[in-house]
């Protein structure tokens, strides 16, 4: 009898195929199944060492026990369907891993359903796209620790390797998918920040796209070193074969989104944790989607084409604003994970999150070294902006950041993320905010009561009385 395979993978989309190959390339024996059998045939025709299964019974029987099953199917109903079809075939102690971008609340539900049947369930956030899946993703794992112990060696082997494997157990049940969701919220915020820099330099400073690519290259060689800065340099260099123009200038300015960034903003509002730069990035995508309305509005009320004076050192100032906005994006993401750790009992190890984000994932960046050090120095750090190193960096960036915002306002070019970051930076450090007036107004029209500085308790005033 052929010995059981180390792992079975279901879902042969490009990510699934690449992950299967990654496991295989690290010496693990793999069986694969795909709902459409033809896809399985085509895949194993190119990779004969990988064992095909054309029924789930065949698939499950091909695996050594306790089984390890990796789902790479589209998030949502397809995951539930795969689990339903598998559940009658699995035994106590088997491990099922969901590597899709599943909503953490779905993972919470699935883990409690499967745990009741003794099946160990792990929600695995997989970051790094198709290339990462093949060469080394970042793996954010949540769920049953016993399940993790049975698969950790394999997952750590295939992960990106930067200061160790970019794979970590981050907490129970949905903790892994929660951290992946926040990763994507930060991703949205940084992508929007970079897009605003591109807009200021092209529409504002009237630089050519190839000039902006060179500027981004310089930035990527310095403190802004990051995967997103690196690929922004690349996409701006690409020319469109058909027209000879920069390809990016031919792409319709209407952003799509699969939803993971939106989920982050929704959850932050539910938890009462401010994530204004992430929210601004989601909203900016929504605004970009209103292309037809924007064209009509521009005809009715033309933006004054103020070629505001962007002095020669504007680019240097802008680099400071981009760096500060990136720092605020990470700060908001970790601040949200801190609230979630309490709310959902995840107890997320922030230092380890920073460490595994250094490699494989979309938001990998040089500044994660400093973020790692910040949480190593103080595991209970309330917010990155009060870490001594970051507080010092932000103080130095303050002037450039504020000047950039001022000049952007003068140029009428919207910078929702860079702007939201600055208001967050100022707001979080304001010992006084005008919420006292909000409380007074709410008490007048809604009798909602208010607290006082000088004495404890809840107060209400009949504001109409003299
Ligand atoms: C990753 C990416 C991946 C996905 C993006 C795009 O971590 O590898 O984040 O999950 O490609 O989330 O999703 P949007 O359509 O939401 O931008």
Boltz pocket constraint, residues with backbone or C-beta under 6 A from the ligand:
constraints:
  - pocket:
      binder: B
      contacts: [[A, 101], [A, 126], [A, 127], [A, 128], [A, 129], [A, 184], [A, 187], [A, 256], [A, 257], [A, 258], [A, 259], [A, 260], [A, 261], [A, 361], [A, 362]]
      max_distance: 6.0
